[in-house]
Amino acid sequence: MPSLKDLKTRIDSVKSTRKITKAMQMVAAAKLRRAQEAAEASRPYTERFNAVLGGLAKASAGSDAAPLLLRGTGSDQTQLLVVMTAERGLCGGFNSSIVKLARARIEALQAAGKTVKILTVGKKGREQLKREHEALFVGHVDLSDIKNIGYADAQAIATDLITRFEDEEFDVATIFYSVFENVVSQTPTEKQVIPADFSDVDTGDDGYVYDYEPSEEAVLATLLPKGVATAIFSALLENSASEQGARMSAMDNATRNAGDMIDKLTIQYNRSRQAVITNELIEIISGAEAL
């Protein structure tokens, strides 16, 4: 049975931990508000931009003059998986859920005889995938020094992907990230970005016929690289909001658990202290009677 001193030390330790988790919860709540606003503000632009690209892609479907980013290489043998996670932990199952989805995709592709390559964005995803798939790594993007994700950060990643694609390093690129729903719900998602896939995009067909100058293919050649950057930027913003939401929820649970533990330890401490006092009184009474 632990002594009173041990119990007192443990109670103080848990109280210190509760202060830390409470502070982290408040910081995550402040960051979540900004990250959520940024993610929600980007959605209308991303949806409309994809609708325009989808309409252009539909108009130039099957054309030999279509950009390489749209028509692809004609093969899907080599797959590049871009796994986006956080740089830090203590955010519940946020990182693990994205990695789990990526692992399932890796296993499915390898079972189908495909060549898999992995590019990681964020330290935590790299640490988890390194255990089993280190040989598949082809690159890593470190965002630990960036406080607020900007379009330039996404554009740098998109440029790297497009350069690798043009150098015939892969045939298909898919990004893995988490879509922010609310504080307690984030949905792991995978999205193909190269070649561009608009099969699930509502092009907003309003019955009008549009003519593009100089041509659909020429416009697509200019817009598709921006489309890749936009998709990555949207994914980074969704990830940022999801990370803070998951961390806020995890720290709230940790704070509650610490409070419950303090209550239990306090009860145990009081009972032990009462037992010690009772034993001392018994010894005093017994000594008095012996006299």
N, C-alpha and C positions, 0 to 999 in steps of 0.2 A: 504494500500500500504506500503510495507516495506521501512524503512528509508535507507539513504545512508550508514549508519554505519552497518545496518543489511546485506545489499547487499554485502558490502566490506568483512564482516566477513564470509559470505557464500562462496564468491569467494575464499577467502584464504583457507577455509576448503576443498572445492572441489579440489583446487590445491594440497593440502597435500595428499588427497586421490589418486589423479592421480599419484603422485610420488610413493606412496606405490604400486599401481596396476602395474605401469611400472616396478618397481623393482622386484615384484613377477613374472611378465612376463619374465624378463631376467633370473631370477633364474630357472624358470621352463624350459626355453629354454636350459639352460646349462645342467640341469638334464635329460631332454628329450633325448639329444644326447646319453648320456651314457646308459640310459634305453632302447632306441630303438636299439642300437647296441647289447646289451645283449639279448634282445628278439629275434632279427633276427638271432643272432648267435646260439641260442638254437633250432631254428626250424628244421634245417637239421638233427641234432642229434635225436630230438624227433621223427621226421617222420620215420627215418631209424630204430630207436629202436622199434617203434610201428609196423613197417613192419615185423621185426624179430619176435616179440611177436605174431603178427597176424598169421604168417606162422606156428609157433609152436602150437598156439591155434587151428588152422585149422587141423593140423595133429593129435592132441589129442582130437578132438571134440567127445563127446559121451563116452569117456573113464571114467570108474568109478575111475580110478587112477588119474584123472586130479585134480590139486590143488583146494582147496576150493575157492580161490580168482578168479578162472576161472569159475567153474561150479556153484558157488553160493549156496545158501541154498535151492533152489528149490521153494522159495516163494518171493514175492515182497510186502508183507503186510506192513512191517515197512521200511520207507524211511528216510534216513538221507540226509539233504540238507546242503552242505557246501557253505556258501555265503561269497565270498571274495570281500571286498571293501577297500577303503582307510582309513587311520587313521585321515586324515584331510579333510576339506571341501574346498570351494572356487575353485572347479574344474568343474563348470557347472553341467551338468546332468549325470556325470560319475557314481556317487554312486547310484543315483535314478534309472537309467536305469537297473542296475544289480538287485537292490531290486525289481523293477517292474517285471522283468522276474521271480525272485524267488517267488514273491507273486502269480503270475499267476499259477506257478507250485504247490504251496501249496494249492491253491483253487481247482485246478483240482484233486489233490491227495485226498484231504478231501472229495470232492464230490464223488469220487470213493470208499470211505470208507476205505482209507489207513491211517495208523498211521504215522504222520510226526514228525520228530525231526530236530532241526536246530543247526548247529555249525557255529558260525560266525568267520571270519578272518577280522579284521579291525573294528574300532570303529563306523564309520559312518553307515555301514550296520546294525550293532546291534542297534544303536539308532533309526533307521527308523522301523525296524521290531519289536522292543520292544513294540511299541504302540498297536499292534494288536496280536502279536504272542509270547509274553514273556513266556507263559506257555510251549511253544514248545522248548525252549532253553535247550541244554544239555552241552554246552561248549562254550568257547571263546578263540581265540588266539590273543594276543596283540603283534603287531609288531612295536609299536611306537618308541621303543628304537633302532630299527635296521635301519641303514642308507642304507646299500646295501644288498639286498636279496641274500642269498647264498643257496646252495643245502642243507646244514645242517638244515636250517629253514624249507624247504619243507619236508625233511626226518623226522623231528620231528612231523610234522602234519600227514604225512603218517603213521608213527608208531602208533600214537594215533588212527587213523581210523582203521588200521588193528587190533589193540588190541580190540577195541570196536566191530569189526566184529566177531572176534574169540570168544568174550564173548557173542555173539548172541544179541547184543543191536540193530542191524538193519539188514536188508536183502540187501538193495541197497543204495549205496552212490553216490550222484551227486554233482559236483562242479559247482559253478556259478561264472563267471568272465567276463572280457571284452577283446576281441582280438583287438590289435592295428592295425589299417589300415593306418591312417595318422593323422596329427595334428587335423583335423576337423572331423575325422570319427573313432569311436571305436564301435565294435560290441559286445553287450551282448551275452554271450554264456553259454550253459549248457552242461556238459560232464559227462557221467557215468564212474566212476573209479573203483567201486566195485559192483558186480563182473566185471571183465575186459570185455569190449565190443570192439571188433575189426571189427564190421560189416561195418564201413565206412572207414577202413584202406586199402590202396593199399599195398598188400603184395609183390608186385614186382615179380610175378610168371614168372620166365624166362625159364620154361620148365625143369629145373634140379630137381632131386630128392635128398634130403639131408637126411643123417642118423645122428642122434644125439646120443651121448654117455653121460651118461648111457641110457637116454631115454628122449623123449619130455617132459613127465610129470615131471621128475626130474629137467630138465633145467628150465622149467616154474616155478617150486616151488621156485627156486632161483631168477629168473628174475622178476616175477610178483610184489613182494614188491618194487623192484626198479622201475618198471613201474608205480606204483601208485605214488611214490615220484617224478618221472620224470614228470608225468602229472601235479602234483601240482606245481612243480618248474616252469614248462613252463607257467602255469596259473598265478603264482605270477609275473613272468617277464613281461608277456603280460599286466597284470594289472598295473604294475609300469609304463610302457611306456604309456599306455592309460591314466593313471591319470595325468602324466606330460603334455601330449598332450592336454588333456581337460582343465587343469589349464592354460596352455599357451594361449589357444584360449579364455578362459573365461576372463583372465586378459587383453588380447588385446582388447576385446570388452568393458570391463569396462573402460580401459584407453581412448578409443575412445569416449565412452558415457560421461566420465568426461570432455573431451575436448569440446564436443558439449555443455554441460551444462555451462561450463565456458564462452564460446562464447555468449550464450544467456543471462547469468547473467551480463556479461560485457556490452552488448548492453542495457539491462535494467538499469544498473547502470549509464551509460552515459546519457541515456534519462532522468532519474530522476535528475541527477546532472545538466543537461541543464535546466530542468524545474525549479529547485531551483534557479539557477543563473538568469533565465528570471524573475522569481517572485521578486527577490531582485532588479533587474534593474528597474522593474515597480514601486516598492515601492519608490526607490530613485528618479525616475523621477516624480512620483506623489507628493512626498514631496517637490521637488524643485519647481514644478508648484504652489503648495499651498502657497509658500512663495512669 
